[in-house]
């Protein structure tokens, strides 16, 4: 899972992989259109469903937040 997420992020903007901040939006590495593309790509490649209400800064703030969000989403969907 992690490798797939990192590959998607690299294709979107490789700077995300080395970004150390906490707001990809503010720092110009991700915009609203890219977030939608990212969510769709994660859904397609990982077979998960991302609720539009979960596409918030907290879940997409940086690489670690995205990985944590995807892991949590996968665990919840596997359990459900």
C-alpha positions in Angstrom: 0.0 0.0 0.0 2.7 2.5 1.0 4.7 1.9 -2.2 1.5 2.5 -4.3 0.7 5.8 -2.4 4.3 7.0 -2.8 4.3 6.3 -6.5 1.0 8.2 -7.0 2.4 11.1 -5.0 5.6 11.1 -7.0 3.7 11.2 -10.3 1.6 14.1 -9.0 4.5 16.2 -7.6 7.7 14.5 -6.6 8.4 17.4 -4.1 5.6 16.0 -1.9 7.9 13.0 -1.0 10.6 15.2 0.6 8.2 18.0 1.9 8.7 18.5 5.6 5.9 21.0 6.3 2.3 20.6 7.4 0.3 22.3 4.6 0.8 21.1 1.0 -1.8 23.6 -0.1 -0.3 26.7 1.5 3.1 25.8 0.3 1.9 25.4 -3.3 2.7 21.7 -3.8 -1.0 20.6 -4.1 -4.1 22.4 -5.3 -7.7 21.6 -5.0 -7.9 20.0 -8.5 -4.9 17.8 -7.7 -6.4 16.7 -4.4 -9.5 15.4 -6.3 -7.2 13.6 -8.8 -5.2 12.2 -5.9 -8.3 10.9 -4.1 -9.6 9.3 -7.4 -6.3 7.7 -8.1 -6.1 6.3 -4.5 -9.5 4.9 -4.8 -8.8 3.3 -8.2 -5.3 1.9 -7.4 -6.1 0.7 -3.8 -9.7 -0.3 -4.2 -11.0 2.0 -1.4 -13.8 4.5 -1.2 -12.9 8.0 0.0 -15.9 9.9 1.4 -15.7 13.5 -0.1 -16.2 14.8 3.5 -12.8 13.2 4.4 -10.9 15.2 1.7 -9.8 17.8 4.2 -6.4 19.4 5.1 -5.9 17.2 8.1 -5.9 14.1 5.9 -3.9 15.6 3.0 -1.5 18.0 4.8 1.7 16.1 3.8 3.0 12.6 2.8 2.7 11.2 6.3 -0.9 12.4 6.8 -1.9 10.9 3.4 -0.3 7.6 4.3 -2.0 7.5 7.7 -5.3 8.5 6.2 -5.1 5.8 3.5 -4.1 3.1 6.1 -6.9 4.1 8.4 -9.4 4.1 5.5 -8.3 0.7 4.3 -8.5 -0.8 7.9 -12.0 0.6 8.4 -13.2 -0.7 5.1 -11.7 -4.1 5.7 -13.4 -4.3 9.1 -16.7 -3.1 7.7 
